[in-house]
Amino acid sequence: MALTFTIFGGGGKVAKHFTKLAVTAGHNVHSVIKDDGHASELNSLGATTHILPLQTATPSTISSLFRQTKPDVILFSAGAGGKPPGADEIDHKGAVKVYDAMEQAGVKRLILIGALDVRSRDKGWPEWYNEEDKKASDNVWGSIGSYMQAKLDAELNLHTRSKIDYTVIRPGNLTTEPAGGAVMGRTHLTHTSRELVAQTALAIATTPSTIGFTIDVMDGDGKIEDELEKVVKEKLDAWTG
């Protein structure tokens, strides 16, 4: 069955991988971008582009877009990338605008691209972390703490909502390597191919049993479908609050 996706952050590397995969699989893709810089490339991949900067968008303008694109699934892959207007404005407040718009338009399914180790640090270490993970966590929060806080604030808001059927994908350090195998669930802090993130997002879109899960996704040896089945069967939700 062909699905219709609306992607936020359509000009990003993960989103471009996803667009190519989804269109090739026979799905429809609407790509929301902040300006026309990536429009021709996305059009050539088979996406329909819409210019709507999250910085200036409102829930009403976004919900109007949803009524036009009629999405089955929203993929939120937008991020400030260390540039103005900043992570809080895009990764946090931009995501919240999309949540509000989904509720206004009656769109339920959301796949959110988060980040590994997004958590309330005052709750202590996740039980599966080893000493290397703890050191890596301290380094990440010490170097890009405002980004991590924006991601956390977006997820904390998401967890207050009952009308959105979400799955959160949490990749590690993103790489440009081709996708290989995967390991998912509650993982150690390593690295993730952007192409693997896109492949996982597409698989999750057709796996409704993943609704409500936050899933760490790292490069590994397993097959995506097998890893998702493991996560659901063993209830390996990586969200710790």
C-alpha positions as CSV (number, residue, x, y, z in Angstrom):
1,M,0.0,0.0,0.0
2,A,1.4,3.4,-1.0
3,L,1.8,5.9,1.8
4,T,2.0,9.6,1.7
5,F,4.8,11.2,3.7
6,T,5.3,14.8,4.7
7,I,8.9,15.4,5.7
8,F,10.2,18.4,7.7
9,G,13.9,19.1,7.1
10,G,13.6,17.8,3.6
11,G,16.9,19.2,2.5
12,G,18.9,17.3,5.1
13,K,21.0,14.2,4.2
14,V,18.8,11.7,6.1
15,A,15.7,13.2,4.5
16,K,17.2,12.9,1.0
17,H,18.1,9.3,1.6
18,F,14.5,8.7,2.9
19,T,13.0,10.5,-0.1
20,K,14.9,8.3,-2.6
21,L,14.0,5.1,-0.8
22,A,10.3,6.0,-0.3
23,V,9.7,7.1,-3.9
24,T,11.5,4.0,-5.2
25,A,9.2,1.9,-3.1
26,G,6.2,3.6,-4.6
27,H,5.3,6.0,-1.9
28,N,4.4,9.7,-2.2
29,V,6.7,12.3,-0.6
30,H,6.0,15.9,0.2
31,S,9.2,17.6,1.3
32,V,9.0,20.8,3.5
33,I,12.1,23.0,3.1
34,K,13.0,26.5,4.4
35,D,13.9,27.9,1.0
36,D,14.4,26.8,-2.6
37,G,18.0,25.7,-2.2
38,H,17.3,22.0,-2.3
39,A,14.1,22.1,-4.4
40,S,15.5,21.0,-7.8
41,E,17.4,18.1,-6.2
42,L,14.4,16.9,-4.2
43,N,12.1,17.3,-7.3
44,S,14.6,15.2,-9.3
45,L,14.3,12.5,-6.5
46,G,10.5,12.5,-7.0
47,A,9.4,14.7,-4.1
48,T,6.9,17.5,-4.2
49,T,8.5,20.5,-2.4
50,H,6.8,23.1,-0.2
51,I,8.7,26.1,1.2
52,L,7.7,26.7,4.8
53,P,10.4,27.8,7.2
54,L,9.7,26.4,10.7
55,Q,11.1,29.5,12.3
56,T,8.2,31.6,10.9
57,A,5.6,28.9,10.5
58,T,2.6,28.6,12.9
59,P,0.6,25.5,13.8
60,S,-2.2,26.9,11.6
61,T,0.0,27.3,8.5
62,I,1.4,23.8,9.0
63,S,-2.0,22.3,9.5
64,S,-3.2,24.0,6.3
65,L,-0.3,22.3,4.6
66,F,-1.4,19.0,6.0
67,R,-4.9,19.5,4.6
68,Q,-3.2,20.0,1.2
69,T,-0.7,17.1,1.4
70,K,-3.0,14.6,3.3
71,P,-0.1,12.7,4.9
72,D,-0.3,9.2,6.4
73,V,3.0,9.8,8.1
74,I,5.0,12.8,9.3
75,L,8.7,12.5,9.3
76,F,10.4,15.2,11.4
77,S,14.0,15.4,10.5
78,A,14.5,19.1,10.8
79,G,17.4,20.6,12.7
80,A,19.2,23.9,12.9
81,G,22.6,22.1,12.5
82,G,24.4,24.6,14.7
83,K,23.3,27.5,12.6
84,P,20.9,30.4,13.3
85,P,18.1,30.5,14.4
86,G,19.4,27.7,16.6
87,A,18.4,24.3,18.0
88,D,15.8,25.6,20.5
89,E,13.9,27.4,17.7
90,I,13.9,24.5,15.2
91,D,14.6,21.2,17.0
92,H,12.4,22.1,19.9
93,K,9.9,24.8,19.1
94,G,9.6,23.7,15.5
95,A,8.8,20.2,16.5
96,V,6.1,21.5,18.9
97,K,4.5,23.5,16.2
98,V,4.3,20.3,14.1
99,Y,2.8,18.4,17.0
100,D,0.2,21.1,17.4
101,A,-0.6,21.2,13.7
102,M,-1.0,17.4,13.6
103,E,-3.6,17.6,16.3
104,Q,-5.4,20.4,14.6
105,A,-5.5,18.5,11.3
106,G,-6.2,15.1,12.7
107,V,-2.9,13.6,11.5
108,K,-1.7,10.8,13.9
109,R,1.4,9.1,12.8
110,L,4.8,10.7,13.5
111,I,8.4,9.4,13.1
112,L,10.8,11.7,14.9
113,I,14.5,11.7,14.3
114,G,16.0,12.3,17.7
115,A,19.5,11.7,19.1
116,L,21.2,9.1,21.2
117,D,21.4,9.9,25.0
118,V,18.6,12.4,25.0
119,R,17.4,12.2,28.6
120,S,16.9,14.1,31.8
121,R,20.3,13.8,33.3
122,D,19.2,14.3,36.8
123,K,17.6,10.8,36.7
124,G,20.9,9.1,36.7
125,W,22.6,6.8,34.2
126,P,20.5,4.4,32.1
127,E,21.1,0.9,33.4
128,W,22.6,-0.4,30.2
129,Y,25.4,2.2,30.0
130,N,29.0,1.2,30.5
131,E,31.9,3.4,31.5
132,E,32.7,4.3,27.9
133,D,29.1,5.3,27.4
134,K,29.2,7.6,30.4
135,K,32.3,9.3,29.2
136,A,30.9,9.7,25.8
137,S,27.6,11.1,27.3
138,D,29.5,13.7,29.3
139,N,31.5,14.7,26.2
140,V,28.4,15.1,24.1
141,W,26.4,17.1,26.6
142,G,29.5,19.2,27.4
143,S,30.1,20.1,23.7
144,I,26.6,20.4,22.3
145,G,24.4,20.7,25.4
146,S,22.0,23.3,23.9
147,Y,21.3,20.9,21.0
148,M,20.7,18.0,23.3
149,Q,18.5,20.1,25.6
150,A,16.4,21.2,22.6
151,K,15.9,17.6,21.6
152,L,15.0,16.6,25.1
153,D,12.5,19.4,25.4
154,A,10.9,18.3,22.1
155,E,10.5,14.7,23.4
156,L,9.3,15.8,26.8
157,N,6.5,17.7,25.1
158,L,5.7,14.8,22.8
159,H,5.3,12.5,25.8
160,T,2.5,14.7,27.1
161,R,0.3,14.0,24.1
162,S,-2.2,11.2,23.6
163,K,-3.4,12.0,20.0
164,I,0.0,11.4,18.3
165,D,1.1,7.8,17.4
166,Y,4.9,8.4,17.5
167,T,8.1,6.4,17.1
168,V,11.4,8.1,18.0
169,I,14.6,7.0,16.2
170,R,17.8,7.8,18.1
171,P,20.9,7.5,16.0
172,G,24.4,7.9,17.3
173,N,27.2,9.9,15.7
174,L,26.0,10.3,12.1
175,T,28.2,9.1,9.3
176,T,28.1,9.2,5.5
177,E,29.0,5.6,5.2
178,P,26.7,3.3,3.2
179,A,24.1,1.5,5.3
180,G,25.1,-2.0,6.6
181,G,23.5,-3.9,9.4
182,A,21.9,-2.5,12.5
183,V,21.6,-3.0,16.2
184,M,18.6,-1.4,17.9
185,G,16.9,-1.1,21.3
186,R,19.0,0.1,24.2
187,T,22.4,0.4,22.8
188,H,25.8,1.8,23.5
189,L,26.9,5.2,22.3
190,T,28.5,4.6,18.9
191,H,27.8,5.7,15.3
192,T,25.0,5.4,12.7
193,S,25.0,5.6,8.9
194,R,22.5,8.3,7.8
195,E,21.3,5.9,5.1
196,L,20.6,3.4,7.9
197,V,18.5,6.0,9.7
198,A,16.5,6.5,6.5
199,Q,16.0,2.8,5.9
200,T,14.9,2.4,9.5
201,A,12.4,5.2,9.3
202,L,10.8,3.7,6.2
203,A,10.6,0.3,7.9
204,I,9.0,1.8,11.0
205,A,6.4,3.5,8.8
206,T,5.1,0.1,7.8
207,T,5.5,-1.5,11.3
208,P,2.7,-0.1,13.5
209,S,3.8,-2.3,16.4
210,T,6.6,0.3,16.9
211,I,4.2,3.0,17.9
212,G,5.1,4.4,21.3
213,F,8.7,3.3,21.2
214,T,11.9,5.3,21.4
215,I,14.5,3.2,19.6
216,D,18.3,3.6,19.6
217,V,19.6,2.7,16.1
218,M,23.3,2.0,15.7
219,D,25.4,0.4,13.0
220,G,25.6,-3.3,13.6
221,D,25.2,-6.8,12.2
222,G,21.4,-7.4,12.4
223,K,18.7,-6.9,9.8
224,I,16.4,-3.9,10.3
225,E,13.2,-6.0,10.4
226,D,14.7,-8.5,12.8
227,E,15.9,-5.7,15.1
228,L,12.6,-3.9,15.1
229,E,10.8,-7.2,15.9
230,K,13.3,-7.7,18.8
231,V,12.6,-4.2,20.2
232,V,8.9,-4.7,20.2
233,K,9.0,-8.3,21.5
234,E,11.4,-7.5,24.3
235,K,9.9,-4.0,25.0
236,L,13.3,-2.4,24.6
237,D,12.1,1.2,24.9
238,A,15.2,3.5,25.2
239,W,13.2,6.5,26.7
240,T,14.1,7.1,30.3
241,G,12.4,10.5,30.7
